[in-house]
Amino acid sequence: MPVRKRKRIITPDGNWTDRAAGKIAGAGIRLQSKFAKMMNQLTSTLPRKKLKFILVAFCVISGGFSIYLAGHAVFGKSKDQPRIKIEQMNTPRHFDKTGSEINEPENTVPEDLYRDIQKYKHYMDSLGQPIRPGLRDSIQILEQIYHSQKIK
């Protein structure tokens, strides 16, 4: 089966990282093609039954070795290497809250909290540092609630 050649994509700005990535990918494809040709030459003379046996043996050996490595990593007792520990993951307390609870009518923003928020914003502006995106959204929501309760 003939190997199709890929079209070369030339970047208009001539970015060296794109060219380097293209060369690395091309080398990988050439290596794969050479390996495939070599394997085809080695196995072209073997009968079909023997090929099937070799494939099954390879799958059993490599699968068994993979299971052994995974089991040894988790359950093995070796002095020189620490084994993999499976521990419970810590989750945030409010991971299941959507944030819509803050828009409920009983939620109010006290005057002192609003002043603290304004001081923090002024402090971050004076330092010239941006406020984190998630924190910025929370601040905007709190300010909206504060202004809406002042209108009422």
ZAVOBA-987509 format. One line per field, with one value per residue (C-alpha): residue in one letter; y, z, x. Coordinates in Angstrom, 3 decimals. Layout:
REM residues N
type <- [A_...]
north <- [Y_...]
up <- [Z_...]
east <- [X_...]
This chain:
REM residues 152
type <- [M_P_V_R_K_R_K_R_I_I_T_P_D_G_N_W_T_D_R_A_A_G_K_I_A_G_A_G_I_R_L_Q_S_K_F_A_K_M_M_N_Q_L_T_S_T_L_P_R_K_K_L_K_F_I_L_V_A_F_C_V_I_S_G_G_F_S_I_Y_L_A_G_H_A_V_F_G_K_S_K_D_Q_P_R_I_K_I_E_Q_M_N_T_P_R_H_F_D_K_T_G_S_E_I_N_E_P_E_N_T_V_P_E_D_L_Y_R_D_I_Q_K_Y_K_H_Y_M_D_S_L_G_Q_P_I_R_P_G_L_R_D_S_I_Q_I_L_E_Q_I_Y_H_S_Q_K_I_K]
north <- [0.000_3.314_5.938_9.265_12.326_15.108_18.660_20.945_23.853_26.940_29.562_33.087_34.678_32.003_31.217_29.006_27.003_25.979_24.928_22.970_21.214_20.357_18.856_16.796_15.524_14.717_12.754_10.788_9.930_8.845_6.641_5.048_4.401_2.745_0.578_-0.461_-1.395_-3.418_-5.291_-5.983_-7.462_-9.640_-10.980_-11.289_-14.862_-16.123_-18.123_-16.577_-19.083_-18.307_-14.547_-14.962_-16.979_-14.323_-11.585_-13.438_-14.204_-10.557_-9.346_-11.838_-11.043_-7.256_-7.219_-9.438_-7.299_-4.146_-5.692_-6.757_-3.241_-1.619_-4.128_-3.776_0.025_-0.073_-3.156_-3.812_-3.462_-2.022_-0.192_1.977_3.426_4.648_2.908_4.811_5.789_6.065_8.697_10.440_13.719_16.896_18.788_22.353_22.752_24.621_22.779_21.966_25.555_27.347_30.904_31.597_31.556_35.031_36.566_35.492_38.414_37.641_38.127_41.634_43.233_45.240_48.733_47.772_44.899_47.268_49.736_46.903_45.876_49.449_49.726_46.465_47.608_50.934_49.140_46.782_49.706_51.621_48.598_48.249_44.603_43.098_41.397_37.674_36.999_34.876_37.386_40.259_38.558_38.041_41.677_42.841_40.649_41.970_45.552_44.926_43.509_46.455_48.996_47.138_47.111_50.861_51.522_49.621]
up <- [0.000_-1.020_1.624_0.939_1.496_3.593_2.386_4.109_5.871_5.734_8.314_6.884_9.746_9.764_13.453_14.477_17.011_14.356_12.037_14.819_15.736_12.074_11.801_14.946_13.714_10.315_11.940_13.991_10.885_9.000_11.938_12.033_8.293_8.484_11.405_9.517_6.417_8.507_10.286_6.965_5.558_8.647_8.762_5.048_4.881_8.041_7.700_8.966_11.824_13.198_12.963_15.010_17.626_17.871_18.242_21.019_22.821_22.599_23.978_26.869_27.794_27.544_29.279_32.080_32.547_32.683_35.341_37.293_37.168_38.286_41.117_42.241_42.267_44.520_46.682_46.462_49.443_48.450_50.709_48.081_46.393_48.036_46.656_45.264_48.003_47.254_49.487_49.613_47.741_49.665_48.228_48.975_51.439_49.013_45.772_45.195_45.590_42.332_43.572_42.883_46.626_46.903_44.837_47.322_48.985_52.558_51.548_52.181_52.017_55.160_54.873_56.429_53.950_51.057_52.445_52.839_49.221_48.023_50.094_48.622_45.060_45.703_47.261_44.277_41.850_43.734_43.498_39.796_40.158_38.612_40.737_40.034_37.554_39.951_42.765_40.416_39.527_43.195_43.975_41.143_42.373_45.932_44.656_42.597_45.638_47.754_45.192_44.669_48.408_48.582_45.852_47.718]
east <- [0.000_1.573_2.151_0.450_2.528_1.055_0.819_3.257_1.664_3.830_3.086_2.894_4.797_7.530_7.170_10.125_8.099_5.603_8.413_10.132_6.890_6.352_9.830_9.342_5.971_7.473_10.298_7.762_5.749_8.878_9.897_6.440_6.545_9.982_8.851_5.694_7.725_10.171_7.365_5.623_8.823_9.353_5.808_5.046_6.335_4.576_1.346_-1.894_-2.311_1.142_0.467_-2.725_-0.842_1.870_-0.756_-2.603_0.667_1.750_-1.602_-1.518_2.087_1.781_-1.622_-0.373_2.714_0.578_-1.651_1.439_2.927_-0.331_-0.780_2.826_2.540_-0.513_0.011_3.764_6.041_9.369_11.792_13.495_10.410_7.236_4.198_1.248_-1.164_-4.843_-6.385_-9.724_-9.744_-10.501_-13.450_-14.477_-17.333_-19.586_-18.815_-22.484_-23.703_-24.491_-24.297_-27.967_-28.608_-27.092_-29.907_-32.558_-34.409_-33.278_-29.631_-28.388_-24.983_-24.157_-22.727_-19.384_-18.893_-19.580_-17.009_-14.458_-15.024_-14.487_-11.297_-10.002_-10.727_-8.995_-6.011_-5.634_-5.928_-3.224_-0.913_-1.658_-2.606_-5.732_-8.364_-8.777_-11.652_-13.724_-13.294_-14.131_-17.436_-18.287_-17.509_-19.754_-22.617_-22.238_-22.190_-25.336_-27.111_-25.997_-27.225_-30.516_-31.234_-30.479_-33.089_-35.812]
